[in-house]
Amino acid sequence: MIAAPHTPNLVKTLPPLRGRAQADAPLAPFTWFRVGGPAEVLVRPVDVEDLCCFLRALPNEINVVVIGAASNLIVRDGGVPGVVIRLVRGFSEVAVESDGLVAGAAVLDTTLSETAAAAGMTGLEFLCGIPGTIGGAVAMNAGAYEADISGCLDWAEIVTRSGELLRLAPDQLGFAYRHCSLPPGSMVVRARLRARPGNAAVIAARMDEIRTARAATQPVRARTGGSTFRNPPGMKAWELIEAAGCRGLSRGGAQMSELHCNFMLNVGGATAADLEGLGEEVRRRVQEACGVALEWEIRRIGIPSPASGVAP
């Protein structure tokens, strides 16, 4: 992301909002890595209507970024110019229907999976192994354990940068591996996922299996962002990282996990520049050793520090 410049006293020029607008708001506490600079303005709308009205009145030249649980996000050390929108309480409702569940964008993937299980609905067990929110899961076509969002999504409601609320079917979202083609500047606010009645014991056993496998193979208790790089076609990113000698590679307070080398960790005192710089070094070594250009799966926003080695 190439960041726009800061606007003097931006918070005082913003359109009316029933929610909260906070200038120079720390973002690091929201992220799983616990790093990064502040938002020029952090906006928390109370509901979809509040969000739509705000965006309709917000000048187009103001940069807008949306964040959820920030589980796969690096906020760069220079912070994020413009408006950062965080969807919280007004976007966290879940409704169970006879053949699916409707969830707000702020609902955690694990919460939706557990809600489905409690209602005796199967088909969404895989979500208990994915950190983050439903909004983010749709936006990146999140998946694990041989399932993904594109395989169970009935529709997603989005709000465009111009403040229009749209409901889109899966074939309008351009789903691919870890990819969704949302209209530029838009954000997911609600989604309906298919599920079906199932056996409660079988559902519980499958979720236990997923949680056990995840705990055994991933650094789930560390400050991490999940998978750092996407799997190239027909290959595993971790195998390429291993082959390039990057398991355990470190930079400052950042390290590629010894347990799962496609997971990046803040092992203590890391900056965003440490994390992103380490990732770029891993990409360089994999390209040199294996001839493959790894693509970031972790999202990076804001102004990079010169120490990261990333062009502004």
Secondary structure, 3 states (H helix, E strand, C coil): CCCCCCCCCHHHHCCCCCCEEEEEECCHHHCCCCCCCCEEEEEECCCHHHHHHHHHHCCCCCCEEEECCCCCEEECCCCEEEEEEECCHHHCCEEEECCEEEEECCCEHHHHHHHHHHCCEECCHHHHHCCCEHHHHHHCCCEECCEEHHHCEEEEEEECCCCCEEEECHHHCCCECCECCCCCCCEEEEEEEECEECCHHHHHHHHHHHHHHHHHHCCCCCCEEEECECCCCCCCHHHHHHHCCCCCCEECCEEECCCCCCEEEECCCCCHHHHHHHHHHHHHHHHHHHCCCCCECCEEECCCCHHHCCCC
